[in-house]
Amino acid sequence: MSIAAAIVVGLVAVLHLYFLVLEMFLWDKPAGLRAFGQTLEAAKASKVLAANQGLYNGFLAAGLVWGLSLGAAGDPIKIFFLGCVIVAGVYGALTANRKILWIQAMPAAIGLLLVVASR
């Protein structure tokens, strides 16, 4: 795997760890309210759902770190989890906010292209 692919996959993993923190711990705090453009009332009402979503983002990050830890042997794992991130990003862009396509799906798509190209 190329260094560029490893860096991008690592950045996607870090991004999803950041999402985990925002959604599980900062959802109804000023940073979470700003990040998601919500009112405190809306955030309190959806806090449990957001925490669940954050946990899923943590699993995506864990899968990418797992794949990275295996080096080239982890390429199938990286490809699978990057594909999951892309699907989640496209779905989020279609159902929640278009910017999710650029924040979540696009970095994963770049990572996927780099991983596949380096094989």
N, CA, C and O atoms as a GROMACS GRO file, in nm:
protein
  476
    1MET      N    1   0.085  -0.118   0.000
    1MET     CA    2   0.000   0.000   0.000
    1MET      C    3   0.089   0.123   0.000
    1MET      O    4   0.192   0.127   0.068
    2SER      N    5   0.050   0.222  -0.075
    2SER     CA    6   0.129   0.344  -0.084
    2SER      C    7   0.115   0.427   0.042
    2SER      O    8   0.019   0.412   0.118
    3ILE      N    9   0.211   0.512   0.063
    3ILE     CA   10   0.208   0.602   0.179
    3ILE      C   11   0.087   0.694   0.169
    3ILE      O   12   0.021   0.722   0.270
    4ALA      N   13   0.058   0.742   0.048
    4ALA     CA   14  -0.059   0.830   0.030
    4ALA      C   15  -0.187   0.760   0.070
    4ALA      O   16  -0.273   0.819   0.136
    5ALA      N   17  -0.201   0.635   0.030
    5ALA     CA   18  -0.322   0.559   0.065
    5ALA      C   19  -0.332   0.543   0.217
    5ALA      O   20  -0.440   0.561   0.274
    6ALA      N   21  -0.222   0.509   0.281
    6ALA     CA   22  -0.223   0.491   0.426
    6ALA      C   23  -0.259   0.621   0.497
    6ALA      O   24  -0.334   0.620   0.595
    7ILE      N   25  -0.206   0.731   0.449
    7ILE     CA   26  -0.236   0.862   0.510
    7ILE      C   27  -0.384   0.895   0.496
    7ILE      O   28  -0.447   0.937   0.593
    8VAL      N   29  -0.440   0.876   0.378
    8VAL     CA   30  -0.581   0.909   0.357
    8VAL      C   31  -0.670   0.817   0.437
    8VAL      O   32  -0.767   0.862   0.499
    9VAL      N   33  -0.641   0.688   0.438
    9VAL     CA   34  -0.720   0.594   0.518
    9VAL      C   35  -0.711   0.632   0.666
    9VAL      O   36  -0.812   0.629   0.737
   10GLY      N   37  -0.593   0.667   0.712
   10GLY     CA   38  -0.576   0.712   0.850
   10GLY      C   39  -0.655   0.838   0.880
   10GLY      O   40  -0.714   0.850   0.988
   11LEU      N   41  -0.657   0.931   0.786
   11LEU     CA   42  -0.735   1.053   0.806
   11LEU      C   43  -0.885   1.025   0.812
   11LEU      O   44  -0.956   1.086   0.891
   12VAL      N   45  -0.932   0.933   0.730
   12VAL     CA   46  -1.073   0.893   0.734
   12VAL      C   47  -1.105   0.831   0.870
   12VAL      O   48  -1.211   0.857   0.927
   13ALA      N   49  -1.014   0.749   0.921
   13ALA     CA   50  -1.035   0.688   1.053
   13ALA      C   51  -1.041   0.796   1.162
   13ALA      O   52  -1.128   0.791   1.248
   14VAL      N   53  -0.949   0.891   1.157
   14VAL     CA   54  -0.948   1.000   1.256
   14VAL      C   55  -1.075   1.083   1.246
   14VAL      O   56  -1.132   1.123   1.347
   15LEU      N   57  -1.118   1.108   1.124
   15LEU     CA   58  -1.242   1.183   1.103
   15LEU      C   59  -1.360   1.113   1.169
   15LEU      O   60  -1.445   1.177   1.230
   16HIS      N   61  -1.365   0.981   1.158
   16HIS     CA   62  -1.476   0.906   1.218
   16HIS      C   63  -1.463   0.897   1.370
   16HIS      O   64  -1.564   0.887   1.439
   17LEU      N   65  -1.342   0.900   1.422
   17LEU     CA   66  -1.326   0.911   1.567
   17LEU      C   67  -1.377   1.047   1.616
   17LEU      O   68  -1.437   1.056   1.723
   18TYR      N   69  -1.352   1.150   1.538
   18TYR     CA   70  -1.403   1.284   1.569
   18TYR      C   71  -1.557   1.283   1.567
   18TYR      O   72  -1.620   1.341   1.656
   19PHE      N   73  -1.616   1.218   1.467
   19PHE     CA   74  -1.762   1.207   1.463
   19PHE      C   75  -1.813   1.135   1.586
   19PHE      O   76  -1.915   1.174   1.644
   20LEU      N   77  -1.743   1.028   1.628
   20LEU     CA   78  -1.782   0.955   1.749
   20LEU      C   79  -1.787   1.050   1.868
   20LEU      O   80  -1.886   1.052   1.942
   21VAL      N   81  -1.684   1.128   1.887
   21VAL     CA   82  -1.678   1.221   2.001
   21VAL      C   83  -1.791   1.324   1.992
   21VAL      O   84  -1.860   1.350   2.090
   22LEU      N   85  -1.809   1.383   1.874
   22LEU     CA   86  -1.915   1.482   1.856
   22LEU      C   87  -2.052   1.422   1.887
   22LEU      O   88  -2.132   1.483   1.958
   23GLU      N   89  -2.080   1.305   1.834
   23GLU     CA   90  -2.214   1.248   1.845
   23GLU      C   91  -2.240   1.181   1.980
   23GLU      O   92  -2.353   1.183   2.028
   24MET      N   93  -2.139   1.123   2.041
   24MET     CA   94  -2.160   1.052   2.167
   24MET      C   95  -2.144   1.141   2.290
   24MET      O   96  -2.212   1.121   2.390
   25PHE      N   97  -2.055   1.239   2.281
   25PHE     CA   98  -2.022   1.315   2.401
   25PHE      C   99  -2.048   1.466   2.392
   25PHE      O  100  -2.067   1.532   2.494
   26LEU      N  101  -2.050   1.520   2.271
   26LEU     CA  102  -2.065   1.665   2.256
   26LEU      C  103  -2.194   1.706   2.187
   26LEU      O  104  -2.212   1.824   2.154
   27TRP      N  105  -2.283   1.612   2.163
   27TRP     CA  106  -2.405   1.637   2.086
   27TRP      C  107  -2.484   1.757   2.137
   27TRP      O  108  -2.528   1.841   2.058
   28ASP      N  109  -2.503   1.765   2.268
   28ASP     CA  110  -2.584   1.874   2.324
   28ASP      C  111  -2.497   1.981   2.392
   28ASP      O  112  -2.546   2.060   2.473
   29LYS      N  113  -2.368   1.982   2.359
   29LYS     CA  114  -2.275   2.083   2.408
   29LYS      C  115  -2.252   2.186   2.298
   29LYS      O  116  -2.287   2.161   2.182
   30PRO      N  117  -2.195   2.302   2.330
   30PRO     CA  118  -2.177   2.406   2.228
   30PRO      C  119  -2.107   2.359   2.100
   30PRO      O  120  -2.148   2.396   1.990
   31ALA      N  121  -2.002   2.277   2.113
   31ALA     CA  122  -1.931   2.229   1.993
   31ALA      C  123  -2.020   2.143   1.906
   31ALA      O  124  -2.019   2.156   1.784
   32GLY      N  125  -2.098   2.055   1.968
   32GLY     CA  126  -2.190   1.969   1.892
   32GLY      C  127  -2.304   2.047   1.830
   32GLY      O  128  -2.343   2.021   1.717
   33LEU      N  129  -2.356   2.143   1.904
   33LEU     CA  130  -2.465   2.226   1.852
   33LEU      C  131  -2.418   2.304   1.729
   33LEU      O  132  -2.490   2.314   1.630
   34ARG      N  133  -2.296   2.358   1.737
   34ARG     CA  134  -2.240   2.433   1.622
   34ARG      C  135  -2.216   2.341   1.504
   34ARG      O  136  -2.250   2.374   1.390
   35ALA      N  137  -2.155   2.225   1.531
   35ALA     CA  138  -2.119   2.133   1.422
   35ALA      C  139  -2.240   2.086   1.344
   35ALA      O  140  -2.234   2.068   1.222
   36PHE      N  141  -2.351   2.065   1.414
   36PHE     CA  142  -2.469   2.010   1.348
   36PHE      C  143  -2.581   2.111   1.331
   36PHE      O  144  -2.689   2.077   1.283
   37GLY      N  145  -2.558   2.237   1.370
   37GLY     CA  146  -2.656   2.343   1.350
   37GLY      C  147  -2.789   2.315   1.416
   37GLY      O  148  -2.895   2.337   1.357
   38GLN      N  149  -2.784   2.267   1.540
   38GLN     CA  150  -2.907   2.231   1.611
   38GLN      C  151  -2.933   2.323   1.729
   38GLN      O  152  -2.843   2.391   1.779
   39THR      N  153  -3.057   2.325   1.770
   39THR     CA  154  -3.091   2.391   1.895
   39THR      C  155  -3.066   2.295   2.010
   39THR      O  156  -3.058   2.173   1.989
   40LEU      N  157  -3.054   2.348   2.129
   40LEU     CA  158  -3.034   2.263   2.246
   40LEU      C  159  -3.152   2.169   2.265
   40LEU      O  160  -3.134   2.054   2.304
   41GLU      N  161  -3.272   2.218   2.240
   41GLU     CA  162  -3.392   2.135   2.258
   41GLU      C  163  -3.391   2.017   2.161
   41GLU      O  164  -3.419   1.903   2.200
   42ALA      N  165  -3.359   2.044   2.035
   42ALA     CA  166  -3.355   1.936   1.936
   42ALA      C  167  -3.244   1.836   1.970
   42ALA      O  168  -3.263   1.715   1.955
   43ALA      N  169  -3.130   1.886   2.016
   43ALA     CA  170  -3.019   1.798   2.051
   43ALA      C  171  -3.054   1.708   2.169
   43ALA      O  172  -3.023   1.590   2.169
   44LYS      N  173  -3.120   1.766   2.270
   44LYS     CA  174  -3.159   1.684   2.386
   44LYS      C  175  -3.259   1.576   2.345
   44LYS      O  176  -3.254   1.464   2.396
   45ALA      N  177  -3.348   1.610   2.253
   45ALA     CA  178  -3.449   1.513   2.210
   45ALA      C  179  -3.389   1.399   2.128
   45ALA      O  180  -3.444   1.289   2.125
   46SER      N  181  -3.277   1.424   2.062
   46SER     CA  182  -3.218   1.322   1.974
   46SER      C  183  -3.085   1.268   2.027
   46SER      O  184  -3.013   1.200   1.955
   47LYS      N  185  -3.053   1.297   2.152
   47LYS     CA  186  -2.923   1.260   2.208
   47LYS      C  187  -2.895   1.110   2.203
   47LYS      O  188  -2.783   1.070   2.170
   48VAL      N  189  -2.992   1.028   2.235
   48VAL     CA  190  -2.972   0.883   2.236
   48VAL      C  191  -2.947   0.832   2.093
   48VAL      O  192  -2.861   0.747   2.072
   49LEU      N  193  -3.021   0.884   1.998
   49LEU     CA  194  -2.999   0.844   1.858
   49LEU      C  195  -2.861   0.886   1.809
   49LEU      O  196  -2.794   0.811   1.739
   50ALA      N  197  -2.820   1.006   1.847
   50ALA     CA  198  -2.689   1.055   1.807
   50ALA      C  199  -2.577   0.970   1.866
   50ALA      O  200  -2.478   0.940   1.798
   51ALA      N  201  -2.593   0.929   1.991
   51ALA     CA  202  -2.492   0.845   2.055
   51ALA      C  203  -2.480   0.711   1.981
   51ALA      O  204  -2.370   0.659   1.964
   52ASN      N  205  -2.592   0.656   1.940
   52ASN     CA  206  -2.592   0.532   1.864
   52ASN      C  207  -2.519   0.552   1.731
   52ASN      O  208  -2.439   0.468   1.691
   53GLN      N  209  -2.546   0.662   1.665
   53GLN     CA  210  -2.481   0.694   1.538
   53GLN      C  211  -2.331   0.712   1.560
   53GLN      O  212  -2.250   0.667   1.478
   54GLY      N  213  -2.293   0.775   1.670
   54GLY     CA  214  -2.152   0.793   1.702
   54GLY      C  215  -2.081   0.660   1.722
   54GLY      O  216  -1.967   0.642   1.679
   55LEU      N  217  -2.150   0.567   1.786
   55LEU     CA  218  -2.092   0.435   1.807
   55LEU      C  219  -2.063   0.367   1.673
   55LEU      O  220  -1.958   0.305   1.656
   56TYR      N  221  -2.155   0.378   1.578
   56TYR     CA  222  -2.132   0.321   1.445
   56TYR      C  223  -2.011   0.385   1.378
   56TYR      O  224  -1.932   0.316   1.313
   57ASN      N  225  -1.996   0.516   1.394
   57ASN     CA  226  -1.878   0.583   1.338
   57ASN      C  227  -1.751   0.529   1.403
   57ASN      O  228  -1.648   0.518   1.337
   58GLY      N  229  -1.759   0.497   1.531
   58GLY     CA  230  -1.644   0.437   1.598
   58GLY      C  231  -1.608   0.301   1.540
   58GLY      O  232  -1.490   0.268   1.526
   59PHE      N  233  -1.709   0.222   1.506
   59PHE     CA  234  -1.682   0.092   1.444
   59PHE      C  235  -1.618   0.109   1.306
   59PHE      O  236  -1.530   0.031   1.269
   60LEU      N  237  -1.660   0.211   1.231
   60LEU     CA  238  -1.597   0.237   1.101
   60LEU      C  239  -1.451   0.273   1.121
   60LEU      O  240  -1.364   0.223   1.048
   61ALA      N  241  -1.423   0.358   1.218
   61ALA     CA  242  -1.284   0.396   1.247
   61ALA      C  243  -1.203   0.273   1.290
   61ALA      O  244  -1.090   0.255   1.246
   62ALA      N  245  -1.260   0.190   1.376
   62ALA     CA  246  -1.190   0.071   1.424
   62ALA      C  247  -1.156  -0.023   1.308
   62ALA      O  248  -1.047  -0.079   1.303
   63GLY      N  249  -1.249  -0.040   1.216
   63GLY     CA  250  -1.224  -0.125   1.100
   63GLY      C  251  -1.112  -0.072   1.014
   63GLY      O  252  -1.028  -0.148   0.965
   64LEU      N  253  -1.109   0.059   0.995
   64LEU     CA  254  -1.002   0.118   0.914
   64LEU      C  255  -0.866   0.106   0.982
   64LEU      O  256  -0.765   0.079   0.917
   65VAL      N  257  -0.863   0.126   1.114
   65VAL     CA  258  -0.738   0.111   1.189
   65VAL      C  259  -0.692  -0.035   1.185
   65VAL      O  260  -0.573  -0.063   1.170
   66TRP      N  261  -0.786  -0.126   1.197
   66TRP     CA  262  -0.754  -0.268   1.187
   66TRP      C  263  -0.690  -0.298   1.051
   66TRP      O  264  -0.585  -0.362   1.044
   67GLY      N  265  -0.753  -0.251   0.945
   67GLY     CA  266  -0.698  -0.272   0.811
   67GLY      C  267  -0.559  -0.212   0.796
   67GLY      O  268  -0.470  -0.273   0.738
   68LEU      N  269  -0.541  -0.091   0.849
   68LEU     CA  270  -0.410  -0.027   0.842
   68LEU      C  271  -0.304  -0.105   0.918
   68LEU      O  272  -0.190  -0.115   0.875
   69SER      N  273  -0.343  -0.162   1.031
   69SER     CA  274  -0.246  -0.235   1.114
   69SER      C  275  -0.193  -0.360   1.045
   69SER      O  276  -0.087  -0.411   1.082
   70LEU      N  277  -0.265  -0.408   0.947
   70LEU     CA  278  -0.223  -0.529   0.875
   70LEU      C  279  -0.140  -0.499   0.751
   70LEU      O  280  -0.095  -0.591   0.682
   71GLY      N  281  -0.120  -0.372   0.722
   71GLY     CA  282  -0.045  -0.334   0.602
   71GLY      C  283  -0.119  -0.376   0.476
   71GLY      O  284  -0.241  -0.367   0.468
   72ALA      N  285  -0.043  -0.421   0.377
   72ALA     CA  286  -0.103  -0.461   0.250
   72ALA      C  287  -0.199  -0.578   0.266
   72ALA      O  288  -0.295  -0.590   0.189
   73ALA      N  289  -0.175  -0.664   0.364
   73ALA     CA  290  -0.266  -0.777   0.388
   73ALA      C  291  -0.404  -0.730   0.433
   73ALA      O  292  -0.501  -0.804   0.422
   74GLY      N  293  -0.413  -0.608   0.484
   74GLY     CA  294  -0.540  -0.552   0.529
   74GLY      C  295  -0.617  -0.478   0.421
   74GLY      O  296  -0.720  -0.418   0.450
   75ASP      N  297  -0.568  -0.480   0.297
   75ASP     CA  298  -0.637  -0.408   0.190
   75ASP      C  299  -0.784  -0.448   0.176
   75ASP      O  300  -0.868  -0.359   0.161
   76PRO      N  301  -0.818  -0.577   0.179
   76PRO     CA  302  -0.961  -0.611   0.170
   76PRO      C  303  -1.045  -0.551   0.283
   76PRO      O  304  -1.160  -0.513   0.262
   77ILE      N  305  -0.988  -0.543   0.401
   77ILE     CA  306  -1.059  -0.485   0.515
   77ILE      C  307  -1.076  -0.334   0.494
   77ILE      O  308  -1.184  -0.280   0.517
   78LYS      N  309  -0.970  -0.269   0.449
   78LYS     CA  310  -0.978  -0.124   0.421
   78LYS      C  311  -1.081  -0.097   0.312
   78LYS      O  312  -1.160  -0.004   0.323
   79ILE      N  313  -1.081  -0.178   0.208
   79ILE     CA  314  -1.176  -0.161   0.098
   79ILE      C  315  -1.319  -0.176   0.149
   79ILE      O  316  -1.406  -0.097   0.114
   80PHE      N  317  -1.343  -0.278   0.231
   80PHE     CA  318  -1.477  -0.298   0.286
   80PHE      C  319  -1.522  -0.178   0.368
   80PHE      O  320  -1.630  -0.125   0.346
   81PHE      N  321  -1.439  -0.135   0.464
   81PHE     CA  322  -1.481  -0.027   0.552
   81PHE      C  323  -1.488   0.108   0.480
   81PHE      O  324  -1.574   0.189   0.511
   82LEU      N  325  -1.400   0.132   0.385
   82LEU     CA  326  -1.411   0.255   0.305
   82LEU      C  327  -1.541   0.252   0.224
   82LEU      O  328  -1.607   0.355   0.210
   83GLY      N  329  -1.577   0.136   0.171
   83GLY     CA  330  -1.705   0.123   0.101
   83GLY      C  331  -1.822   0.152   0.193
   83GLY      O  332  -1.918   0.219   0.152
   84CYS      N  333  -1.815   0.104   0.316
   84CYS     CA  334  -1.922   0.134   0.414
   84CYS      C  335  -1.931   0.283   0.440
   84CYS      O  336  -2.041   0.338   0.447
   85VAL      N  337  -1.817   0.349   0.454
   85VAL     CA  338  -1.815   0.494   0.478
   85VAL      C  339  -1.876   0.567   0.358
   85VAL      O  340  -1.953   0.661   0.376
   86ILE      N  341  -1.843   0.523   0.238
   86ILE     CA  342  -1.898   0.588   0.118
   86ILE      C  343  -2.050   0.572   0.114
   86ILE      O  344  -2.121   0.668   0.089
   87VAL      N  345  -2.098   0.452   0.138
   87VAL     CA  346  -2.244   0.428   0.138
   87VAL      C  347  -2.311   0.515   0.244
   87VAL      O  348  -2.414   0.578   0.218
   88ALA      N  349  -2.255   0.518   0.364
   88ALA     CA  350  -2.312   0.600   0.471
   88ALA      C  351  -2.311   0.747   0.434
   88ALA      O  352  -2.407   0.819   0.461
   89GLY      N  353  -2.204   0.793   0.372
   89GLY     CA  354  -2.194   0.932   0.331
   89GLY      C  355  -2.293   0.969   0.222
   89GLY      O  356  -2.354   1.076   0.227
   90VAL      N  357  -2.310   0.882   0.125
   90VAL     CA  358  -2.408   0.908   0.018
   90VAL      C  359  -2.549   0.908   0.076
   90VAL      O  360  -2.630   0.995   0.042
   91TYR      N  361  -2.577   0.812   0.161
   91TYR     CA  362  -2.710   0.807   0.224
   91TYR      C  363  -2.735   0.932   0.308
   91TYR      O  364  -2.843   0.991   0.302
   92GLY      N  365  -2.637   0.972   0.386
   92GLY     CA  366  -2.650   1.093   0.466
   92GLY      C  367  -2.670   1.216   0.381
   92GLY      O  368  -2.748   1.305   0.417
   93ALA      N  369  -2.600   1.223   0.269
   93ALA     CA  370  -2.616   1.338   0.179
   93ALA      C  371  -2.756   1.342   0.119
   93ALA      O  372  -2.812   1.450   0.099
   94LEU      N  373  -2.811   1.226   0.090
   94LEU     CA  374  -2.945   1.220   0.031
   94LEU      C  375  -3.056   1.245   0.133
   94LEU      O  376  -3.163   1.296   0.098
   95THR      N  377  -3.032   1.208   0.258
   95THR     CA  378  -3.140   1.213   0.357
   95THR      C  379  -3.124   1.322   0.462
   95THR      O  380  -3.223   1.361   0.524
   96ALA      N  381  -3.003   1.370   0.485
   96ALA     CA  382  -2.983   1.467   0.594
   96ALA      C  383  -2.926   1.600   0.546
   96ALA      O  384  -2.990   1.704   0.560
   97ASN      N  385  -2.806   1.597   0.490
   97ASN     CA  386  -2.738   1.721   0.452
   97ASN      C  387  -2.638   1.691   0.341
   97ASN      O  388  -2.556   1.600   0.353
   98ARG      N  389  -2.646   1.767   0.234
   98ARG     CA  390  -2.559   1.743   0.118
   98ARG      C  391  -2.410   1.751   0.150
   98ARG      O  392  -2.330   1.684   0.086
   99LYS      N  393  -2.373   1.832   0.247
   99LYS     CA  394  -2.231   1.848   0.275
   99LYS      C  395  -2.168   1.719   0.329
   99LYS      O  396  -2.046   1.705   0.329
  100ILE      N  397  -2.250   1.625   0.375
  100ILE     CA  398  -2.198   1.496   0.421
  100ILE      C  399  -2.127   1.424   0.307
  100ILE      O  400  -2.032   1.349   0.330
  101LEU      N  401  -2.173   1.446   0.186
  101LEU     CA  402  -2.109   1.385   0.069
  101LEU      C  403  -1.962   1.426   0.062
  101LEU      O  404  -1.876   1.343   0.034
  102TRP      N  405  -1.935   1.553   0.088
  102TRP     CA  406  -1.798   1.606   0.076
  102TRP      C  407  -1.716   1.579   0.201
  102TRP      O  408  -1.595   1.559   0.191
  103ILE      N  409  -1.779   1.580   0.317
  103ILE     CA  410  -1.706   1.563   0.443
  103ILE      C  411  -1.677   1.416   0.472
  103ILE      O  412  -1.571   1.383   0.526
  104GLN      N  413  -1.770   1.327   0.437
  104GLN     CA  414  -1.755   1.187   0.471
  104GLN      C  415  -1.726   1.099   0.350
  104GLN      O  416  -1.629   1.024   0.350
  105ALA      N  417  -1.808   1.107   0.248
  105ALA     CA  418  -1.795   1.015   0.135
  105ALA      C  419  -1.675   1.045   0.046
  105ALA      O  420  -1.606   0.952   0.002
  106MET      N  421  -1.648   1.172   0.019
  106MET     CA  422  -1.538   1.206  -0.073
  106MET      C  423  -1.402   1.162  -0.019
  106MET      O  424  -1.325   1.101  -0.094
  107PRO      N  425  -1.367   1.190   0.107
  107PRO     CA  426  -1.236   1.141   0.155
  107PRO      C  427  -1.226   0.988   0.149
  107PRO      O  428  -1.121   0.934   0.116
  108ALA      N  429  -1.335   0.919   0.180
  108ALA     CA  430  -1.334   0.772   0.174
  108ALA      C  431  -1.317   0.725   0.029
  108ALA      O  432  -1.247   0.627   0.004
  109ALA      N  433  -1.381   0.793  -0.065
  109ALA     CA  434  -1.368   0.755  -0.206
  109ALA      C  435  -1.224   0.775  -0.254
  109ALA      O  436  -1.171   0.694  -0.330
  110ILE      N  437  -1.162   0.883  -0.211
  110ILE     CA  438  -1.021   0.907  -0.247
  110ILE      C  439  -0.934   0.796  -0.186
  110ILE      O  440  -0.846   0.742  -0.252
  111GLY      N  441  -0.959   0.764  -0.059
  111GLY     CA  442  -0.885   0.657   0.005
  111GLY      C  443  -0.903   0.524  -0.066
  111GLY      O  444  -0.807   0.450  -0.086
  112LEU      N  445  -1.027   0.494  -0.104
  112LEU     CA  446  -1.055   0.370  -0.174
  112LEU      C  447  -0.979   0.364  -0.307
  112LEU      O  448  -0.919   0.262  -0.340
  113LEU      N  449  -0.982   0.472  -0.382
  113LEU     CA  450  -0.909   0.476  -0.510
  113LEU      C  451  -0.760   0.455  -0.488
  113LEU      O  452  -0.695   0.383  -0.564
  114LEU      N  453  -0.706   0.519  -0.385
  114LEU     CA  454  -0.562   0.503  -0.358
  114LEU      C  455  -0.527   0.362  -0.314
  114LEU      O  456  -0.425   0.307  -0.357
  115VAL      N  457  -0.610   0.302  -0.230
  115VAL     CA  458  -0.584   0.163  -0.187
  115VAL      C  459  -0.589   0.069  -0.306
  115VAL      O  460  -0.501  -0.015  -0.324
  116VAL      N  461  -0.692   0.082  -0.388
  116VAL     CA  462  -0.707  -0.007  -0.504
  116VAL      C  463  -0.593   0.016  -0.605
  116VAL      O  464  -0.540  -0.080  -0.661
  117ALA      N  465  -0.557   0.141  -0.627
  117ALA     CA  466  -0.450   0.172  -0.723
  117ALA      C  467  -0.313   0.121  -0.676
  117ALA      O  468  -0.226   0.095  -0.758
  118SER      N  469  -0.295   0.107  -0.546
  118SER     CA  470  -0.164   0.064  -0.495
  118SER      C  471  -0.150  -0.087  -0.488
  118SER      O  472  -0.045  -0.138  -0.449
  119ARG      N  473  -0.254  -0.159  -0.528
  119ARG     CA  474  -0.248  -0.307  -0.520
  119ARG      C  475  -0.173  -0.364  -0.638
  119ARG      O  476  -0.158  -0.486  -0.649
   0.00000   0.00000   0.00000
